[in-house]
Amino acid sequence: MAASPDPAASTPDRLSPQHAEGVQIGDGNTQHNYFGRRRPVTWPQRVGVVPRSAHGRQSRPADQDLADAGSGGTAVVCQVVAGLGGVGKTQLAANLAERLWAEQAVDLLLWVTASSRTSILSAYALAAGEVAGFDDPDPQQAAVRLLSWLARTGRRWLIVLDDLTDPADLTGLWPPDRPAGRTVVTTRRRDAALLAGRQLVDVGVFTPEQATAYLTRLLGDDPVRLGEAGELATELGHLPLALAQAAAYMIDQDLTCAAYRDRLRRRPLVRLRPEALPDQQSRPVARAWTLSIEAAGATTGGLAPVLLQLAAILDPNGIPVELFTTRTVLDHCAAGLRQRVERDRVHDTLRVLHRLSLADVDAHTLRVHALVQRVTRDTTAEPDRQRLAFTAADAMANLWPDIERDPATSRLGQRLRAGTAALAEHTGPLLWHGTDGVHTVLFKAGHSLGEIGLVAAARDYFTAMRAVADAQLGADHRETLAIRHNVARWRGEAGDAAGAVTAYEQLLADALRVLGPDHPYTLSTRGNLARCRGEAGDPARAAAEFEHLLTDRLRLLGPDHPHTLTTRSNLARWRGTAGDPAGAAAALEQLLTDRLRLAGPDHPSTLSTRHNVAFWRGVAGDPAGAAAALEQLLTDRLRVLGPDHPSTLSTRNNLAHWRGRAGDPAGAAAALDQLLADRLRVLGPDHPHTLNTRGLLARWRGEAGDAAGAASAYEELLADRLRVLGAEHPDTRSTREDAGYWREQARRPV
């Protein structure tokens, strides 16, 4: 704020005319006459009513942003305080105004309720009368006089334009940029025209600590009443307006925070407003946003509320913007509005939500406050809820990346998992009772955890999902049995092979009872149980069980069915693991003949069988033959699948290994080093295949003569496997043993 001007300065300090009457003002083309005697003008002048400070008001970072304006030698003449309704923008401006007034830092303090152009003109006219000493019957001309005086005076002034609803209302009425003056605008709007050339002060909600302190200040330091205060603050999104009204309601109804939370879960937010609003607030928290939502709907032809309804059942902290332009969502919008909806219109509507502070939108993510979501959900008609739930679920399922291989797809997967969790919470049983059964997005969320290496989290996810399935569908429902399969699968992947065997044994008993011995699901369960027995250390029994399963597959499906062929492949694998690698290779050679006959040379199953033939050839004592076969396979996989396909990368991994076994450890290490770079790029650092390649690379470095390098690489791998898999996972234990072995080798003399 500029220093007080010299009283003797030639710049006039009032809107005084040159003559007592007939004074000419404005642009010189219009003459207005003013009659009557001027009132004496005293300084400082305070025009308009500054809202009182809220009870329990918390100091905010934005207070300092406003206080720092003009510091550092650069004057900031206009600040736009923008944010969601209820974050406390008016209180920030009022605190600044009262502080400057108390410090005698302004000669004119003008507080304007800027909700309409009429109210702005009225406030300007009132201020013009106060600083001129006489009233003008024409508010427009009085406003012009005030703006002219503000541009010329040396007196210090502060104008607060509170709750600006439409930036167009200030056309021609913006206070001038003057070193002695300062303008502060509070608004929910973030239009480019509003912010151009002005400093944005973006106001957010309370921090968790501020929110809890605020509730403590309002409710008193009563540990019983304040029980669950932090959880309540979180559920209210740390929004100052919501916290104030919740505290008033609790005091009126003599409730604890825990009791209020219980009501919040069971009742619409609009029914939890206090009879008398605190701090002279003009509207309940629910109504604070409905006005903006209605305005957004009017601006966008009704599309904004439709998009908000979808956003309201997803994660408030980040929804992928591309979800709103999927074909699923576009069709949903078109059905609701009964007109075609294009991507550009959706994009423009999301920007409207951003400009009205109903959401924060950037190029990739939409964020919306949890209470805006709550109000939107409360006002969504019951018949629309299931259609909304399945639209959101379909859109997320279609958007899910096949492989979360880079930062972009990893972020997308993380947001989709969070969105699925929010959707399941807000829609209750709807996703469990679709026409096609349990919605696939619930399964995708769990599998994606395991596929990025979080196998324990995948196990826990499906374990929790099973509890819901028991309650929603019953223990014997087919979908419940399918979920139990995933519990067992990820239990095994998490390192508990014996536990997986037990889970599959129990599942098989129930599948036999509910579905019968020849049902496809029962047969698949038998195969999974046999596989887990082998992984738990009993390959001979695994082979025996696959042999029995093959008999039933042949009887029920015939020799050429894909499931029969897969069972033959598994039988060969466990025969080889049980000690007969030559027999496994021979069985797979016969299987390859049938694959070629049925599917052709380029089918993925044919290529996989060639891969397995080469593997068991190497185990049977022909590493050079295995390497040669894999080299030919790599050429075909590059041609058919491309360089980044996981199967292509697996072939490169095994080819390097068998080259090392054939006598070229340095070549194996070099090939694995190149492969690791590609696996990091394609799959990410924590994917199981990436970790396996790191282990193989460490081994062949050691075999090539760099024992110290191998030990160091295994130590680094051990730290990551501990973080990703845990201490008891078999891969972690074997890595610890390998690190110890190569440390010992490094200490030995050459």
JOQUITA-V262528 format. One record per backbone hydrogen bond with DSSP energy under -0.5 kcal/mol. NH is the residue of the N-H (numbers start at 1). CO is the residue of the C=O. Records with the same first field share a line. If there is no record, write none. Layout:
# JOQUITA-V262528
NH: CO, CO
This chain:
# JOQUITA-V262528
2: 179
9: 6
15: 131
16: 14
25: 30
28: 25
32: 23
39: 133
44: 107
45: 107
47: 109
50: 48
57: 54
63: 60
64: 60, 61
65: 61
66: 62
67: 63
68: 64
69: 66
70: 74
71: 68
73: 70
74: 71
75: 73
77: 75
79: 183
80: 199
81: 79, 185
82: 80, 201
83: 187
87: 84
92: 88
93: 89
94: 90
95: 91
96: 92
97: 93
98: 94
99: 95
100: 96
101: 97
102: 98
103: 99
104: 101
105: 100
106: 100
107: 156
108: 156
109: 45
110: 108, 158
111: 47, 109
112: 110, 160
114: 112, 162
120: 116
121: 117
122: 118
123: 119
124: 120
125: 121
126: 122
127: 123
128: 124
129: 125
130: 126
131: 127
132: 128
133: 129
139: 137
142: 138
143: 139
144: 140
145: 141
146: 142
147: 143
148: 144
149: 145
150: 146
151: 147
152: 148, 149
153: 149
157: 180
158: 108
159: 182
160: 110
161: 159, 184
162: 112, 160
164: 186
165: 114
169: 166
170: 167
171: 168
173: 170
174: 170
178: 176
181: 178
182: 157
183: 77
184: 159
185: 79
186: 161
187: 81
188: 164
190: 355
195: 191
196: 192
198: 195
199: 78
200: 198
201: 80
202: 200
203: 82, 201
204: 202
206: 238
211: 207
212: 208
213: 209
214: 210
215: 211
216: 212
217: 213
218: 214
219: 215
220: 216
222: 220
223: 221
226: 222
227: 224
229: 226
232: 228
233: 229
234: 230
235: 231
236: 232
237: 234
238: 233
239: 236
240: 238
241: 86
243: 239
244: 240
245: 241
246: 242
247: 243
248: 244
249: 245
250: 246
251: 247
252: 248
253: 249
254: 250, 251
255: 250
257: 225
258: 227
260: 256
261: 257
262: 258
263: 259
264: 260
265: 261
266: 262
267: 263
271: 268
272: 269
273: 270
280: 277
281: 278
288: 284
289: 285, 286
290: 286
291: 287
293: 289
294: 290
295: 291
296: 292
297: 293
298: 294
299: 295
300: 296
301: 298
302: 297
303: 300
306: 302
307: 303
308: 304
309: 305
310: 306
311: 307
312: 308
313: 310
314: 311
318: 315
319: 366
321: 364
323: 320
324: 321
325: 322
326: 323
330: 326
331: 327
332: 328
333: 329
334: 330
335: 331
336: 332
337: 333
338: 334
339: 334
346: 342
347: 343
348: 344
349: 345
350: 346
351: 347
352: 348
353: 349
354: 350
355: 351
356: 352
357: 354
358: 353
359: 353
360: 367
361: 359
362: 365
366: 319
367: 360
368: 316
373: 369
374: 370
375: 371
376: 372
377: 373
378: 374
379: 375
380: 377
384: 381
385: 381, 382
386: 382
388: 384
389: 385
390: 386
391: 387
392: 388
393: 389
394: 390
395: 391
396: 392
397: 393
398: 394
399: 395
400: 396
405: 403
410: 406
411: 407
412: 408
413: 409
414: 410
415: 411
416: 412
417: 413
418: 414
419: 415
420: 416
421: 417
422: 418
423: 419
424: 420
425: 421
426: 422
427: 423
428: 424
430: 427
431: 428
432: 429
433: 430
434: 437
437: 434
439: 431
442: 439
443: 439
444: 440
445: 441
446: 442
447: 443
448: 444
449: 445
450: 446
451: 447
452: 448, 449
453: 450
454: 449
455: 453
458: 454
459: 455
460: 456
461: 457
462: 458
463: 459
464: 460
465: 461
466: 462
467: 463
468: 464
469: 465
470: 466
471: 467
472: 468
473: 469
474: 469
477: 474
481: 477
482: 478
483: 479
484: 480
485: 481
486: 482
487: 483
488: 484
489: 485
490: 486
491: 487
492: 488
493: 489
494: 490
495: 492
496: 491
497: 495
500: 496
501: 497
502: 498
503: 499
504: 500
505: 501
506: 502
507: 503
508: 504
509: 505
510: 506
511: 507
512: 508
513: 509
514: 510
515: 511
516: 511, 512
519: 516
523: 519
524: 520
525: 521
526: 522
527: 523
528: 524
529: 525
530: 526
531: 527
532: 528
533: 529
534: 530
535: 531
536: 532
537: 534
538: 533
542: 538
543: 539
544: 540
545: 541
546: 542
547: 543
548: 544
549: 545
550: 546
551: 547
552: 548
553: 549
554: 550
555: 551
556: 552
557: 553
558: 553, 554
561: 558
564: 561
565: 561
566: 562
567: 563
568: 564
569: 565
570: 566
571: 567
572: 568
573: 569
574: 570
575: 571
576: 572
577: 573
578: 574
579: 576
580: 575
584: 580
585: 581
586: 582
587: 583
588: 584
589: 585
590: 586
591: 587
592: 588
593: 589
594: 590
595: 591
596: 592
597: 593
598: 594
599: 595
600: 595, 596
603: 600
606: 603
607: 603
608: 604
609: 605
610: 606
611: 607
612: 608
613: 609
614: 610
615: 611
616: 612
617: 613
618: 614
619: 615
620: 616
621: 618
622: 617
626: 622
627: 623
628: 624
629: 625
630: 626
631: 627
632: 628
633: 629
634: 630
635: 631
636: 632
637: 633
638: 634
639: 635
640: 636
641: 637
642: 637
645: 642
648: 645
649: 645
650: 646
651: 647
652: 648
653: 649
654: 650
655: 651
656: 652
657: 653
658: 654
659: 655
660: 656
661: 657
662: 658
663: 660
664: 659
668: 664
669: 665
670: 666
671: 667
672: 668
673: 669
674: 670
675: 671
676: 672
677: 673
678: 674
679: 675
680: 676
681: 677
682: 678
683: 679
684: 679, 680
687: 684
691: 687
692: 688
693: 689
694: 690
695: 691
696: 692
697: 693
698: 694
699: 695
700: 696
701: 697
702: 698
703: 699
704: 700
705: 702
706: 701
707: 705
710: 706
711: 707
712: 708
713: 709
714: 710
715: 711
716: 712
717: 713
718: 714
719: 715
720: 716
721: 717
722: 718
723: 719
724: 720
725: 721
726: 721, 722
729: 726
733: 729
734: 730
735: 731
736: 732
737: 733
738: 734
739: 735
740: 736
741: 737
742: 738
743: 739
744: 740
745: 741
746: 742
747: 743
748: 744, 745
